[in-house]
Amino acid sequence: MLEGGCLCGSLRYRVSGDARNLACCHCRSCRLASGAPFVAWGTFDAAKLEILSGSLRERQSSARAVRGFCADCGTAITYRPVGRRSQDLDLALCTLDDPDALAPEFHIWVSHKPAWLVLGDGLPCYDTWKPEP
């Protein structure tokens, strides 16, 4: 089990189960939602997220996604796909109490990244989504 929360401390969560798709996403939507050049996400079963305190407010940010954030301070916490992968929930890895607990394994949507961002971590990079094996 992993725990985490928001900037102001009012929203606390716990997530269990295996994480998958540990990725840094550079898509325009993630950049705008976070105000950062990319967001590190990990995918969990949506049913495995438990809100311990505070309120996770959600907003449908596109036809394909619902984003969750702290209702008090606005910290981005979740990304929930609509339609495909609807049983999944992507969790912002840096909202974990221990952000080193899960490390990204690849970069996605690098075709959207700002030109000034130079990636030098040696992780695999994909122009869009990671191809299925």
RAWO-V346214 format. One record per backbone hydrogen bond with DSSP energy under -1.0 kcal/mol. NH is the residue of the N-H (numbers start at 1). CO is the residue of the C=O. If there is no record, write none. Layout:
<<NH	CO> <NH	CO>>
This chain:
<<2	15> <4	13> <5	95> <6	11> <12	53> <13	4> <14	50> <15	2> <16	48> <20	43> <23	21> <23	41> <24	106> <25	39> <26	108> <31	27> <32	28> <33	29> <34	30> <35	31> <39	25> <41	23> <42	91> <43	20> <44	89> <46	87> <48	45> <49	46> <50	14> <52	12> <53	12> <57	69> <59	67> <61	65> <62	65> <66	80> <67	59> <68	78> <69	57> <70	75> <71	55> <74	70> <77	68> <78	68> <79	90> <80	66> <82	64> <86	83> <88	85> <89	44> <90	79> <91	42> <92	77> <93	40> <95	92> <96	93> <97	3> <101	98> <105	22> <107	124> <108	24> <109	128> <110	126> <111	127> <112	109> <117	114> <126	107>>
